[in-house]
């Protein structure tokens, strides 16, 4: 029995409605609990920037450096050769990203700051003439974003990226815990990628803003009593962020289309006679799944 396109819509649309109604309801409840903070963010991002154009000295630009660019430096290569464990790769919450960092690079970032006070202010920005709803590293560097973070009493990713590069490595115990000295870390460059890896673990969510007290608490939890780094707790933070990022992608991003594909394939397998048009092996199914792939 072959069904029309109308029948296909009748089968698929209720699934989409179910997804929206059931899967998004917990998020709606959570959103209401955020109260004034979300209202402040919404009001802030809706403002039209009236600031004067930024000068070259005020502009922020990404460094573009990745872990592979750092590990080939002679000084870094020698340190990793003497202690291969420091070359272990730590990934971002968005694990598909090409931004990674070695354990050595993560320690290099952590040893340059201890509290939120050291990373909460910044002076480099990106132009305001961009869509505030578009989430990317450039949008997170605007002055509007910075001012919002200041009003909310929160650290931001860009604060860590900009400040970590200008702060000296001072944590002697952290360096000694891996058989190194403060001087060993002095010449290791701090990259945007390494800061992003650290901030993902620090956030433990998809949020780009972290209250000062939460920042201090989580940063302190990674350091054991002997001054060494608790890489397990660090990875747990990253896993929490990865879970939230992945769920958000499936429920609110392009990934939500995957649910339609799963339902369509399930119907085709459960009742091949009634839903032959959903079977990729059938003539109708080939055309339909090709359309799915394009979407």
C-alpha positions in Angstrom: 0.0 0.0 0.0 1.5 3.3 -1.1 0.8 6.6 0.7 0.7 10.1 -0.6 2.9 13.0 0.5 0.0 14.2 2.6 0.2 10.9 4.5 3.9 11.4 5.0 3.2 14.8 6.6 0.5 13.2 8.7 3.1 10.7 10.0 6.0 13.1 10.5 4.4 16.3 11.8 3.0 14.7 15.0 6.5 13.5 15.8 7.9 17.0 15.5 5.1 18.3 17.7 5.9 15.7 20.3 9.5 16.7 20.2 8.8 20.3 20.7 6.2 19.7 23.4 7.9 17.0 25.4 11.6 17.6 25.0 11.6 21.4 25.3 9.3 21.6 28.3 12.0 21.0 30.9 14.2 23.7 29.3 11.2 26.1 29.5 10.8 25.4 33.2 14.6 25.9 33.7 14.5 29.2 31.8 11.7 30.6 34.0 13.9 29.9 37.0 16.7 32.1 35.7 14.4 35.1 36.2 16.1 38.5 36.1 19.4 37.3 34.6 17.8 36.1 31.4 15.7 39.3 31.2 18.9 41.4 31.6 20.7 39.4 28.9 17.8 39.7 26.5 17.5 43.5 27.1 21.3 43.9 26.7 21.5 41.9 23.4 18.6 43.8 21.9 20.3 47.2 22.4 21.6 49.0 19.3 25.3 49.8 19.7 26.1 53.5 19.5 29.7 53.3 20.4 32.4 55.0 18.3 34.5 52.8 15.9 37.2 50.9 17.6 40.9 51.8 17.0 43.5 49.3 16.1 44.7 49.2 19.7 41.2 48.3 20.9 40.5 45.5 18.4 40.7 41.8 19.4 41.7 39.3 16.8 42.1 35.5 17.3 45.6 34.2 17.3 44.8 31.2 15.1 47.3 29.0 16.9 46.5 25.3 17.6 48.2 22.8 19.8 50.3 21.4 16.9 51.8 24.8 16.4 52.9 24.9 20.0 54.3 21.4 20.4 56.8 21.9 17.6 58.5 24.8 19.4 62.0 23.5 20.5 61.5 24.4 24.2 58.1 22.8 24.3 59.3 19.7 22.3 62.1 19.2 24.8 59.7 19.4 27.8 57.3 16.9 26.2 60.2 14.6 25.3 61.3 14.5 28.9 57.7 14.0 30.2 55.5 12.4 27.5 52.5 12.3 29.9 52.3 16.1 29.5 51.5 15.6 25.9 48.1 14.0 26.6 45.4 15.7 24.5 42.5 17.4 26.2 39.6 18.4 24.0 36.9 21.1 24.0 33.3 20.4 25.0 32.6 20.5 21.3 34.8 17.5 20.8 34.5 17.7 17.0 36.4 21.0 17.1 40.0 21.1 15.9 40.8 23.1 19.0 42.7 20.9 21.5 45.4 21.4 24.1 48.0 19.2 25.6 48.1 18.8 29.4 51.2 21.0 29.4 49.2 23.8 27.7 46.3 23.5 30.1 48.7 23.8 33.1 50.3 26.7 31.4 47.0 28.5 31.4 46.0 27.5 34.9 49.3 28.6 36.4 48.8 32.2 35.3 45.6 33.0 37.3 44.0 31.8 40.5 40.9 33.9 41.0 38.1 35.6 38.9 39.6 39.0 39.8 42.5 38.3 37.4 40.3 37.6 34.4 37.1 39.5 34.8 38.2 42.7 33.0 39.4 43.2 29.5 40.1 46.1 27.1 40.0 44.5 23.6 36.8 44.2 21.7 35.2 43.3 18.3 32.9 45.6 16.4 29.3 45.7 17.5 27.8 45.5 13.9 27.0 41.8 14.0 24.0 39.7 14.9 23.9 39.3 18.7 22.0 36.0 18.2 24.8 34.5 16.2 27.0 32.6 18.6 30.7 32.7 17.7 34.0 33.8 19.2 33.8 37.2 17.6 30.3 38.0 19.0 31.6 37.0 22.5 34.3 39.6 22.3 32.1 42.7 21.8 32.0 45.5 24.3 28.3 45.0 24.8 29.0 41.4 25.9 31.7 42.6 28.3 29.4 45.2 29.8 26.7 42.6 30.3 29.1 40.3 32.1 30.2 43.2 34.4 26.5 43.9 35.3 25.9 40.3 36.0 29.1 39.9 38.1 30.3 37.1 35.8 33.5 36.0 34.1 33.5 35.5 30.4 35.4 33.3 28.0 37.1 36.3 26.3 38.3 37.6 29.7 40.3 34.4 30.2 41.6 34.4 26.6 42.8 38.0 26.8 44.2 38.1 30.4 45.9 34.7 30.5 48.3 35.8 27.7 49.4 38.9 29.7 49.8 37.2 33.1 53.0 35.6 34.2 53.1 31.9 35.3 53.5 32.1 39.1 52.2 28.7 40.4 55.4 27.1 41.7 53.6 24.1 43.3 51.7 23.3 40.1 54.9 23.4 38.1 56.8 21.3 40.6 54.0 18.7 40.6 55.0 17.7 37.0 58.7 18.1 37.5 59.0 21.6 36.1 59.8 25.1 37.2 58.1 28.4 36.8 60.8 29.3 34.2 59.9 26.3 32.2 56.4 27.7 31.5 57.5 31.3 30.9 58.3 30.7 27.2 55.3 28.5 26.4 52.7 30.6 24.5 49.1 30.8 25.7 46.8 30.1 22.8 43.1 30.9 22.3 42.5 27.1 21.8 44.1 26.2 25.2 42.0 28.9 27.0 38.9 27.6 25.3 39.6 24.0 26.5 40.0 25.4 30.1 36.9 27.5 29.9 34.7 24.7 28.7 35.7 22.6 31.7 35.2 25.7 33.9 31.7 26.4 32.6 30.3 22.9 33.1 27.5 23.9 30.7 26.9 25.8 27.5 26.9 29.1 29.3 29.6 31.7 28.4 29.2 33.6 31.6 30.2 32.2 35.0 29.6 34.1 38.3 32.8 35.1 40.1 32.3 32.9 43.1 31.5 29.9 41.0 34.6 30.6 38.9 36.8 30.7 42.0 35.3 27.5 43.4 35.7 25.4 40.3 39.2 26.7 39.6 40.2 25.8 43.2 38.7 22.3 43.0 41.1 21.3 40.3 44.1 21.8 42.5 44.8 19.2 45.1 46.3 19.9 48.6 49.8 19.2 47.4 49.4 21.7 44.6 49.0 19.2 41.8 46.4 19.2 39.0 43.3 17.0 39.3 42.9 16.1 35.7 39.9 13.8 36.5 37.8 16.6 37.9 38.8 18.8 35.0 37.6 16.2 32.5 34.3 15.8 34.4 33.7 19.5 33.9 34.4 19.1 30.2 32.0 16.1 30.0 29.2 18.1 31.7 29.7 20.8 29.1 29.8 18.3 26.3 26.5 16.8 27.4 24.7 20.1 27.5 26.2 21.3 24.2 25.2 18.0 22.5 21.7 18.0 23.9 21.2 21.6 22.9 22.3 20.8 19.4 19.8 17.9 19.1 16.9 19.8 20.6 17.4 23.3 19.3 19.9 23.1 16.5 20.1 21.3 13.2 20.4 18.1 15.1 16.7 18.1 15.9 16.1 16.9 12.4 17.7 13.6 13.3 14.7 12.7 15.4 12.5 12.9 12.3 14.9 10.6 10.4 14.9 8.1 13.3 11.1 8.0 13.4 10.8 7.7 9.7 13.3 4.8 9.6 11.5 3.1 12.6 8.2 3.2 10.8 9.7 1.8 7.7 11.2 -1.1 9.6 8.1 -1.7 11.8 5.6 -1.8 9.0 7.4 -2.1 5.6 4.1 -2.6 3.7 2.4 0.5 5.0 5.4 2.7 5.0 7.3 1.5 2.0 7.8 5.1 0.9 10.0 5.6 3.9 12.3 2.7 3.0 15.5 3.9 1.4 15.5 0.8 -0.8 12.2 1.7 -2.5 12.0 4.1 -5.5 9.9 6.5 -3.4 12.2 6.1 -0.4 15.3 6.9 -2.4 13.9 10.2 -3.5 12.6 11.0 0.0 15.9 10.2 1.8 17.8 12.2 -0.9 15.7 15.2 0.0 16.4 14.5 3.7 20.1 14.5 3.0 19.8 17.9 1.2 18.0 19.4 4.1 
